[in-house]
Amino acid sequence: MEAKDTVLEVMKKEGTPMNAGQIAEISGLDRKVVDKAMKTLKDEELIVSPKRCYWEAKK
């Protein structure tokens, strides 16, 4: 499973807006890997930001 898939799965499972640090802690991935995966997900428009520095899976 790719890092972006793991990040998206964690976001969907939690169901609340999260920052990269929280996602890294839950997923066990390195923070830099999470940041890179989140950038890819933003570019693909699969995640949205309801408030600054917090992201959630697009509904």
N, CA, C, O and CB atoms as a CASP TS submission, in Angstrom:
PFRMAT TS
TARGET T0000
AUTHOR 0000-0000-0000
METHOD Language model
MODEL 1
PARENT N/A
ATOM      1  N   MET     1       0.841  -1.176   0.000  1.00  0.00           N
ATOM      2  CA  MET     1       0.000   0.000   0.000  1.00  0.00           C
ATOM      3  C   MET     1       0.895   1.251   0.000  1.00  0.00           C
ATOM      4  O   MET     1       1.856   1.338   0.764  1.00  0.00           O
ATOM      5  CB  MET     1      -0.962  -0.009   1.226  1.00  0.00           C
ATOM      6  N   GLU     2       0.569   2.193  -0.849  1.00  0.00           N
ATOM      7  CA  GLU     2       1.340   3.426  -0.920  1.00  0.00           C
ATOM      8  C   GLU     2       1.035   4.321   0.271  1.00  0.00           C
ATOM      9  O   GLU     2      -0.010   4.190   0.909  1.00  0.00           O
ATOM     10  CB  GLU     2       1.050   4.165  -2.226  1.00  0.00           C
ATOM     11  N   ALA     3       1.950   5.225   0.560  1.00  0.00           N
ATOM     12  CA  ALA     3       1.785   6.138   1.690  1.00  0.00           C
ATOM     13  C   ALA     3       0.524   6.985   1.539  1.00  0.00           C
ATOM     14  O   ALA     3      -0.188   7.215   2.516  1.00  0.00           O
ATOM     15  CB  ALA     3       3.011   7.043   1.825  1.00  0.00           C
ATOM     16  N   LYS     4       0.242   7.454   0.312  1.00  0.00           N
ATOM     17  CA  LYS     4      -0.943   8.302   0.122  1.00  0.00           C
ATOM     18  C   LYS     4      -2.221   7.526   0.406  1.00  0.00           C
ATOM     19  O   LYS     4      -3.188   8.088   0.920  1.00  0.00           O
ATOM     20  CB  LYS     4      -0.980   8.865  -1.307  1.00  0.00           C
ATOM     21  N   ASP     5      -2.232   6.238   0.075  1.00  0.00           N
ATOM     22  CA  ASP     5      -3.398   5.405   0.370  1.00  0.00           C
ATOM     23  C   ASP     5      -3.576   5.234   1.880  1.00  0.00           C
ATOM     24  O   ASP     5      -4.695   5.262   2.392  1.00  0.00           O
ATOM     25  CB  ASP     5      -3.262   4.028  -0.310  1.00  0.00           C
ATOM     26  N   THR     6      -2.467   5.058   2.577  1.00  0.00           N
ATOM     27  CA  THR     6      -2.506   4.916   4.034  1.00  0.00           C
ATOM     28  C   THR     6      -3.021   6.200   4.684  1.00  0.00           C
ATOM     29  O   THR     6      -3.861   6.157   5.582  1.00  0.00           O
ATOM     30  CB  THR     6      -1.106   4.565   4.582  1.00  0.00           C
ATOM     31  N   VAL     7      -2.505   7.346   4.218  1.00  0.00           N
ATOM     32  CA  VAL     7      -2.930   8.640   4.765  1.00  0.00           C
ATOM     33  C   VAL     7      -4.420   8.850   4.535  1.00  0.00           C
ATOM     34  O   VAL     7      -5.136   9.257   5.449  1.00  0.00           O
ATOM     35  CB  VAL     7      -2.125   9.793   4.129  1.00  0.00           C
ATOM     36  N   LEU     8      -4.889   8.579   3.332  1.00  0.00           N
ATOM     37  CA  LEU     8      -6.301   8.754   3.017  1.00  0.00           C
ATOM     38  C   LEU     8      -7.171   7.816   3.854  1.00  0.00           C
ATOM     39  O   LEU     8      -8.247   8.207   4.307  1.00  0.00           O
ATOM     40  CB  LEU     8      -6.546   8.511   1.524  1.00  0.00           C
ATOM     41  N   GLU     9      -6.715   6.594   4.060  1.00  0.00           N
ATOM     42  CA  GLU     9      -7.462   5.625   4.867  1.00  0.00           C
ATOM     43  C   GLU     9      -7.581   6.096   6.320  1.00  0.00           C
ATOM     44  O   GLU     9      -8.646   5.979   6.928  1.00  0.00           O
ATOM     45  CB  GLU     9      -6.780   4.242   4.813  1.00  0.00           C
ATOM     46  N   VAL    10      -6.487   6.629   6.873  1.00  0.00           N
ATOM     47  CA  VAL    10      -6.509   7.143   8.249  1.00  0.00           C
ATOM     48  C   VAL    10      -7.496   8.302   8.353  1.00  0.00           C
ATOM     49  O   VAL    10      -8.269   8.378   9.307  1.00  0.00           O
ATOM     50  CB  VAL    10      -5.091   7.597   8.693  1.00  0.00           C
ATOM     51  N   MET    11      -7.469   9.203   7.373  1.00  0.00           N
ATOM     52  CA  MET    11      -8.386  10.355   7.389  1.00  0.00           C
ATOM     53  C   MET    11      -9.842   9.907   7.342  1.00  0.00           C
ATOM     54  O   MET    11     -10.682  10.441   8.066  1.00  0.00           O
ATOM     55  CB  MET    11      -8.092  11.289   6.207  1.00  0.00           C
ATOM     56  N   LYS    12     -10.136   8.938   6.499  1.00  0.00           N
ATOM     57  CA  LYS    12     -11.514   8.453   6.382  1.00  0.00           C
ATOM     58  C   LYS    12     -11.944   7.739   7.660  1.00  0.00           C
ATOM     59  O   LYS    12     -13.081   7.889   8.106  1.00  0.00           O
ATOM     60  CB  LYS    12     -11.653   7.508   5.174  1.00  0.00           C
ATOM     61  N   LYS    13     -11.040   6.969   8.244  1.00  0.00           N
ATOM     62  CA  LYS    13     -11.360   6.220   9.454  1.00  0.00           C
ATOM     63  C   LYS    13     -11.650   7.155  10.626  1.00  0.00           C
ATOM     64  O   LYS    13     -12.609   6.942  11.368  1.00  0.00           O
ATOM     65  CB  LYS    13     -10.214   5.275   9.807  1.00  0.00           C
ATOM     66  N   GLU    14     -10.824   8.190  10.795  1.00  0.00           N
ATOM     67  CA  GLU    14     -10.994   9.125  11.911  1.00  0.00           C
ATOM     68  C   GLU    14     -12.220  10.001  11.727  1.00  0.00           C
ATOM     69  O   GLU    14     -12.935  10.271  12.693  1.00  0.00           O
ATOM     70  CB  GLU    14      -9.759   9.997  12.062  1.00  0.00           C
ATOM     71  N   GLY    15     -12.476  10.450  10.500  1.00  0.00           N
ATOM     72  CA  GLY    15     -13.679  11.219  10.220  1.00  0.00           C
ATOM     73  C   GLY    15     -13.667  12.653  10.710  1.00  0.00           C
ATOM     74  O   GLY    15     -14.691  13.334  10.633  1.00  0.00           O
ATOM     75  N   THR    16     -12.532  13.135  11.216  1.00  0.00           N
ATOM     76  CA  THR    16     -12.418  14.527  11.664  1.00  0.00           C
ATOM     77  C   THR    16     -11.194  15.151  11.001  1.00  0.00           C
ATOM     78  O   THR    16     -10.267  14.437  10.618  1.00  0.00           O
ATOM     79  CB  THR    16     -12.313  14.616  13.229  1.00  0.00           C
ATOM     80  N   PRO    17     -11.182  16.479  10.860  1.00  0.00           N
ATOM     81  CA  PRO    17     -10.008  17.139  10.291  1.00  0.00           C
ATOM     82  C   PRO    17      -8.767  16.872  11.149  1.00  0.00           C
ATOM     83  O   PRO    17      -8.827  16.940  12.377  1.00  0.00           O
ATOM     84  CB  PRO    17     -10.254  18.656  10.164  1.00  0.00           C
ATOM     85  N   MET    18      -7.649  16.571  10.495  1.00  0.00           N
ATOM     86  CA  MET    18      -6.419  16.222  11.198  1.00  0.00           C
ATOM     87  C   MET    18      -5.237  16.954  10.586  1.00  0.00           C
ATOM     88  O   MET    18      -5.275  17.337   9.417  1.00  0.00           O
ATOM     89  CB  MET    18      -6.184  14.705  11.162  1.00  0.00           C
ATOM     90  N   ASN    19      -4.180  17.151  11.382  1.00  0.00           N
ATOM     91  CA  ASN    19      -2.959  17.718  10.824  1.00  0.00           C
ATOM     92  C   ASN    19      -1.969  16.580  10.534  1.00  0.00           C
ATOM     93  O   ASN    19      -2.199  15.432  10.916  1.00  0.00           O
ATOM     94  CB  ASN    19      -2.334  18.772  11.800  1.00  0.00           C
ATOM     95  N   ALA    20      -0.889  16.913   9.868  1.00  0.00           N
ATOM     96  CA  ALA    20       0.082  15.894   9.448  1.00  0.00           C
ATOM     97  C   ALA    20       0.693  15.152  10.629  1.00  0.00           C
ATOM     98  O   ALA    20       0.958  13.953  10.535  1.00  0.00           O
ATOM     99  CB  ALA    20       1.186  16.535   8.629  1.00  0.00           C
ATOM    100  N   GLY    21       0.916  15.842  11.728  1.00  0.00           N
ATOM    101  CA  GLY    21       1.491  15.200  12.911  1.00  0.00           C
ATOM    102  C   GLY    21       0.593  14.120  13.479  1.00  0.00           C
ATOM    103  O   GLY    21       1.058  13.046  13.861  1.00  0.00           O
ATOM    104  N   GLN    22      -0.692  14.412  13.530  1.00  0.00           N
ATOM    105  CA  GLN    22      -1.648  13.421  14.039  1.00  0.00           C
ATOM    106  C   GLN    22      -1.709  12.207  13.118  1.00  0.00           C
ATOM    107  O   GLN    22      -1.768  11.068  13.583  1.00  0.00           O
ATOM    108  CB  GLN    22      -3.050  14.046  14.184  1.00  0.00           C
ATOM    109  N   ILE    23      -1.694  12.455  11.820  1.00  0.00           N
ATOM    110  CA  ILE    23      -1.746  11.362  10.851  1.00  0.00           C
ATOM    111  C   ILE    23      -0.496  10.502  10.959  1.00  0.00           C
ATOM    112  O   ILE    23      -0.581   9.275  10.905  1.00  0.00           O
ATOM    113  CB  ILE    23      -1.898  11.909   9.420  1.00  0.00           C
ATOM    114  N   ALA    24       0.664  11.134  11.110  1.00  0.00           N
ATOM    115  CA  ALA    24       1.925  10.396  11.247  1.00  0.00           C
ATOM    116  C   ALA    24       1.905   9.524  12.501  1.00  0.00           C
ATOM    117  O   ALA    24       2.358   8.380  12.478  1.00  0.00           O
ATOM    118  CB  ALA    24       3.123  11.372  11.297  1.00  0.00           C
ATOM    119  N   GLU    25       1.381  10.068  13.585  1.00  0.00           N
ATOM    120  CA  GLU    25       1.320   9.329  14.846  1.00  0.00           C
ATOM    121  C   GLU    25       0.413   8.103  14.728  1.00  0.00           C
ATOM    122  O   GLU    25       0.774   7.019  15.185  1.00  0.00           O
ATOM    123  CB  GLU    25       0.822  10.243  15.973  1.00  0.00           C
ATOM    124  N   ILE    26      -0.748   8.269  14.123  1.00  0.00           N
ATOM    125  CA  ILE    26      -1.702   7.167  14.006  1.00  0.00           C
ATOM    126  C   ILE    26      -1.237   6.113  13.004  1.00  0.00           C
ATOM    127  O   ILE    26      -1.352   4.914  13.257  1.00  0.00           O
ATOM    128  CB  ILE    26      -3.066   7.701  13.597  1.00  0.00           C
ATOM    129  N   SER    27      -0.711   6.566  11.866  1.00  0.00           N
ATOM    130  CA  SER    27      -0.339   5.637  10.800  1.00  0.00           C
ATOM    131  C   SER    27       1.002   4.960  11.025  1.00  0.00           C
ATOM    132  O   SER    27       1.257   3.886  10.482  1.00  0.00           O
ATOM    133  CB  SER    27      -0.310   6.356   9.495  1.00  0.00           C
ATOM    134  N   GLY    28       1.867   5.590  11.833  1.00  0.00           N
ATOM    135  CA  GLY    28       3.195   5.033  12.052  1.00  0.00           C
ATOM    136  C   GLY    28       4.185   5.420  10.959  1.00  0.00           C
ATOM    137  O   GLY    28       5.324   4.954  10.960  1.00  0.00           O
ATOM    138  N   LEU    29       3.758   6.270  10.027  1.00  0.00           N
ATOM    139  CA  LEU    29       4.634   6.732   8.956  1.00  0.00           C
ATOM    140  C   LEU    29       5.456   7.918   9.442  1.00  0.00           C
ATOM    141  O   LEU    29       5.068   8.603  10.388  1.00  0.00           O
ATOM    142  CB  LEU    29       3.815   7.115   7.701  1.00  0.00           C
ATOM    143  N   ASP    30       6.584   8.158   8.798  1.00  0.00           N
ATOM    144  CA  ASP    30       7.410   9.317   9.099  1.00  0.00           C
ATOM    145  C   ASP    30       6.683  10.592   8.678  1.00  0.00           C
ATOM    146  O   ASP    30       5.946  10.586   7.692  1.00  0.00           O
ATOM    147  CB  ASP    30       8.781   9.212   8.393  1.00  0.00           C
ATOM    148  N   ARG    31       6.880  11.670   9.406  1.00  0.00           N
ATOM    149  CA  ARG    31       6.192  12.938   9.133  1.00  0.00           C
ATOM    150  C   ARG    31       6.476  13.436   7.714  1.00  0.00           C
ATOM    151  O   ARG    31       5.571  13.944   7.053  1.00  0.00           O
ATOM    152  CB  ARG    31       6.616  14.004  10.157  1.00  0.00           C
ATOM    153  N   LYS    32       7.709  13.302   7.238  1.00  0.00           N
ATOM    154  CA  LYS    32       8.060  13.756   5.887  1.00  0.00           C
ATOM    155  C   LYS    32       7.318  12.949   4.827  1.00  0.00           C
ATOM    156  O   LYS    32       6.912  13.493   3.800  1.00  0.00           O
ATOM    157  CB  LYS    32       9.576  13.649   5.661  1.00  0.00           C
ATOM    158  N   VAL    33       7.142  11.675   5.070  1.00  0.00           N
ATOM    159  CA  VAL    33       6.393  10.815   4.139  1.00  0.00           C
ATOM    160  C   VAL    33       4.932  11.247   4.113  1.00  0.00           C
ATOM    161  O   VAL    33       4.319  11.298   3.046  1.00  0.00           O
ATOM    162  CB  VAL    33       6.509   9.311   4.546  1.00  0.00           C
ATOM    163  N   VAL    34       4.372  11.558   5.274  1.00  0.00           N
ATOM    164  CA  VAL    34       2.985  12.014   5.368  1.00  0.00           C
ATOM    165  C   VAL    34       2.815  13.344   4.628  1.00  0.00           C
ATOM    166  O   VAL    34       1.851  13.520   3.882  1.00  0.00           O
ATOM    167  CB  VAL    34       2.558  12.162   6.852  1.00  0.00           C
ATOM    168  N   ASP    35       3.745  14.276   4.831  1.00  0.00           N
ATOM    169  CA  ASP    35       3.676  15.570   4.147  1.00  0.00           C
ATOM    170  C   ASP    35       3.689  15.397   2.630  1.00  0.00           C
ATOM    171  O   ASP    35       2.919  16.047   1.922  1.00  0.00           O
ATOM    172  CB  ASP    35       4.843  16.464   4.580  1.00  0.00           C
ATOM    173  N   LYS    36       4.555  14.529   2.139  1.00  0.00           N
ATOM    174  CA  LYS    36       4.650  14.284   0.690  1.00  0.00           C
ATOM    175  C   LYS    36       3.356  13.649   0.164  1.00  0.00           C
ATOM    176  O   LYS    36       2.859  14.028  -0.897  1.00  0.00           O
ATOM    177  CB  LYS    36       5.864  13.366   0.371  1.00  0.00           C
ATOM    178  N   ALA    37       2.820  12.688   0.908  1.00  0.00           N
ATOM    179  CA  ALA    37       1.577  12.030   0.511  1.00  0.00           C
ATOM    180  C   ALA    37       0.412  13.026   0.511  1.00  0.00           C
ATOM    181  O   ALA    37      -0.442  12.983  -0.374  1.00  0.00           O
ATOM    182  CB  ALA    37       1.271  10.847   1.454  1.00  0.00           C
ATOM    183  N   MET    38       0.378  13.916   1.500  1.00  0.00           N
ATOM    184  CA  MET    38      -0.692  14.904   1.573  1.00  0.00           C
ATOM    185  C   MET    38      -0.605  15.891   0.412  1.00  0.00           C
ATOM    186  O   MET    38      -1.635  16.329  -0.101  1.00  0.00           O
ATOM    187  CB  MET    38      -0.638  15.652   2.908  1.00  0.00           C
ATOM    188  N   LYS    39       0.596  16.244  -0.005  1.00  0.00           N
ATOM    189  CA  LYS    39       0.755  17.137  -1.153  1.00  0.00           C
ATOM    190  C   LYS    39       0.181  16.477  -2.404  1.00  0.00           C
ATOM    191  O   LYS    39      -0.512  17.122  -3.190  1.00  0.00           O
ATOM    192  CB  LYS    39       2.246  17.501  -1.367  1.00  0.00           C
ATOM    193  N   THR    40       0.471  15.200  -2.583  1.00  0.00           N
ATOM    194  CA  THR    40      -0.066  14.458  -3.722  1.00  0.00           C
ATOM    195  C   THR    40      -1.594  14.406  -3.661  1.00  0.00           C
ATOM    196  O   THR    40      -2.263  14.612  -4.674  1.00  0.00           O
ATOM    197  CB  THR    40       0.515  13.031  -3.758  1.00  0.00           C
ATOM    198  N   LEU    41      -2.145  14.132  -2.478  1.00  0.00           N
ATOM    199  CA  LEU    41      -3.598  14.068  -2.312  1.00  0.00           C
ATOM    200  C   LEU    41      -4.248  15.426  -2.565  1.00  0.00           C
ATOM    201  O   LEU    41      -5.341  15.491  -3.127  1.00  0.00           O
ATOM    202  CB  LEU    41      -3.951  13.575  -0.906  1.00  0.00           C
ATOM    203  N   LYS    42      -3.582  16.520  -2.152  1.00  0.00           N
ATOM    204  CA  LYS    42      -4.106  17.871  -2.423  1.00  0.00           C
ATOM    205  C   LYS    42      -4.131  18.130  -3.917  1.00  0.00           C
ATOM    206  O   LYS    42      -5.111  18.653  -4.447  1.00  0.00           O
ATOM    207  CB  LYS    42      -3.254  18.951  -1.709  1.00  0.00           C
ATOM    208  N   ASP    43      -3.038  17.758  -4.606  1.00  0.00           N
ATOM    209  CA  ASP    43      -2.960  17.963  -6.054  1.00  0.00           C
ATOM    210  C   ASP    43      -4.033  17.167  -6.799  1.00  0.00           C
ATOM    211  O   ASP    43      -4.539  17.612  -7.829  1.00  0.00           O
ATOM    212  CB  ASP    43      -1.575  17.569  -6.565  1.00  0.00           C
ATOM    213  N   GLU    44      -4.373  15.998  -6.276  1.00  0.00           N
ATOM    214  CA  GLU    44      -5.405  15.149  -6.883  1.00  0.00           C
ATOM    215  C   GLU    44      -6.802  15.523  -6.404  1.00  0.00           C
ATOM    216  O   GLU    44      -7.789  14.915  -6.820  1.00  0.00           O
ATOM    217  CB  GLU    44      -5.130  13.683  -6.570  1.00  0.00           C
ATOM    218  N   GLU    45      -6.887  16.527  -5.525  1.00  0.00           N
ATOM    219  CA  GLU    45      -8.141  17.024  -4.964  1.00  0.00           C
ATOM    220  C   GLU    45      -8.942  15.946  -4.237  1.00  0.00           C
ATOM    221  O   GLU    45     -10.168  15.898  -4.333  1.00  0.00           O
ATOM    222  CB  GLU    45      -8.982  17.620  -6.057  1.00  0.00           C
ATOM    223  N   LEU    46      -8.229  15.080  -3.507  1.00  0.00           N
ATOM    224  CA  LEU    46      -8.873  14.029  -2.725  1.00  0.00           C
ATOM    225  C   LEU    46      -9.051  14.425  -1.261  1.00  0.00           C
ATOM    226  O   LEU    46      -9.791  13.777  -0.522  1.00  0.00           O
ATOM    227  CB  LEU    46      -8.066  12.749  -2.814  1.00  0.00           C
ATOM    228  N   ILE    47      -8.356  15.511  -0.841  1.00  0.00           N
ATOM    229  CA  ILE    47      -8.522  16.010   0.524  1.00  0.00           C
ATOM    230  C   ILE    47      -8.802  17.509   0.465  1.00  0.00           C
ATOM    231  O   ILE    47      -8.403  18.197  -0.475  1.00  0.00           O
ATOM    232  CB  ILE    47      -7.256  15.711   1.395  1.00  0.00           C
ATOM    233  N   VAL    48      -9.495  17.995   1.489  1.00  0.00           N
ATOM    234  CA  VAL    48      -9.835  19.418   1.575  1.00  0.00           C
ATOM    235  C   VAL    48      -9.465  19.931   2.973  1.00  0.00           C
ATOM    236  O   VAL    48      -9.335  19.157   3.921  1.00  0.00           O
ATOM    237  CB  VAL    48     -11.361  19.653   1.277  1.00  0.00           C
ATOM    238  N   SER    49      -9.300  21.241   3.073  1.00  0.00           N
ATOM    239  CA  SER    49      -8.931  21.866   4.340  1.00  0.00           C
ATOM    240  C   SER    49     -10.085  22.709   4.867  1.00  0.00           C
ATOM    241  O   SER    49     -10.341  23.795   4.347  1.00  0.00           O
ATOM    242  CB  SER    49      -7.668  22.730   4.172  1.00  0.00           C
ATOM    243  N   PRO    50     -10.792  22.223   5.902  1.00  0.00           N
ATOM    244  CA  PRO    50     -11.886  23.005   6.484  1.00  0.00           C
ATOM    245  C   PRO    50     -11.378  24.156   7.347  1.00  0.00           C
ATOM    246  O   PRO    50     -12.087  25.144   7.538  1.00  0.00           O
ATOM    247  CB  PRO    50     -12.783  22.104   7.313  1.00  0.00           C
ATOM    248  N   LYS    51     -10.151  24.037   7.871  1.00  0.00           N
ATOM    249  CA  LYS    51      -9.518  25.120   8.621  1.00  0.00           C
ATOM    250  C   LYS    51      -8.013  25.001   8.454  1.00  0.00           C
ATOM    251  O   LYS    51      -7.498  23.934   8.117  1.00  0.00           O
ATOM    252  CB  LYS    51      -9.920  25.080  10.130  1.00  0.00           C
ATOM    253  N   ARG    52      -7.326  26.079   8.687  1.00  0.00           N
ATOM    254  CA  ARG    52      -5.888  26.138   8.426  1.00  0.00           C
ATOM    255  C   ARG    52      -5.113  25.007   9.101  1.00  0.00           C
ATOM    256  O   ARG    52      -5.273  24.744  10.293  1.00  0.00           O
ATOM    257  CB  ARG    52      -5.342  27.467   8.887  1.00  0.00           C
ATOM    258  N   CYS    53      -4.272  24.348   8.307  1.00  0.00           N
ATOM    259  CA  CYS    53      -3.370  23.280   8.753  1.00  0.00           C
ATOM    260  C   CYS    53      -4.081  21.969   9.121  1.00  0.00           C
ATOM    261  O   CYS    53      -3.435  21.046   9.616  1.00  0.00           O
ATOM    262  CB  CYS    53      -2.584  23.759   9.939  1.00  0.00           C
ATOM    263  N   TYR    54      -5.351  21.876   8.896  1.00  0.00           N
ATOM    264  CA  TYR    54      -6.095  20.642   9.149  1.00  0.00           C
ATOM    265  C   TYR    54      -6.733  20.178   7.854  1.00  0.00           C
ATOM    266  O   TYR    54      -7.245  20.981   7.074  1.00  0.00           O
ATOM    267  CB  TYR    54      -7.172  20.848  10.249  1.00  0.00           C
ATOM    268  N   TRP    55      -6.695  18.878   7.637  1.00  0.00           N
ATOM    269  CA  TRP    55      -7.192  18.305   6.386  1.00  0.00           C
ATOM    270  C   TRP    55      -8.121  17.140   6.665  1.00  0.00           C
ATOM    271  O   TRP    55      -8.023  16.483   7.701  1.00  0.00           O
ATOM    272  CB  TRP    55      -6.029  17.851   5.497  1.00  0.00           C
ATOM    273  N   GLU    56      -9.025  16.894   5.726  1.00  0.00           N
ATOM    274  CA  GLU    56      -9.907  15.732   5.815  1.00  0.00           C
ATOM    275  C   GLU    56     -10.179  15.205   4.415  1.00  0.00           C
ATOM    276  O   GLU    56     -10.002  15.921   3.430  1.00  0.00           O
ATOM    277  CB  GLU    56     -11.236  16.089   6.536  1.00  0.00           C
ATOM    278  N   ALA    57     -10.609  13.955   4.332  1.00  0.00           N
ATOM    279  CA  ALA    57     -10.932  13.349   3.045  1.00  0.00           C
ATOM    280  C   ALA    57     -12.128  14.070   2.433  1.00  0.00           C
ATOM    281  O   ALA    57     -13.084  14.421   3.125  1.00  0.00           O
ATOM    282  CB  ALA    57     -11.226  11.833   3.204  1.00  0.00           C
ATOM    283  N   LYS    58     -12.054  14.280   1.135  1.00  0.00           N
ATOM    284  CA  LYS    58     -13.154  14.947   0.433  1.00  0.00           C
ATOM    285  C   LYS    58     -14.371  14.041   0.434  1.00  0.00           C
ATOM    286  O   LYS    58     -14.257  12.833   0.226  1.00  0.00           O
ATOM    287  CB  LYS    58     -12.750  15.317  -1.019  1.00  0.00           C
ATOM    288  N   LYS    59     -15.526  14.621   0.666  1.00  0.00           N
ATOM    289  CA  LYS    59     -16.758  13.832   0.749  1.00  0.00           C
ATOM    290  C   LYS    59     -17.387  13.671  -0.592  1.00  0.00           C
ATOM    291  O   LYS    59     -18.434  13.034  -0.710  1.00  0.00           O
ATOM    292  CB  LYS    59     -17.743  14.465   1.694  1.00  0.00           C
TER
END
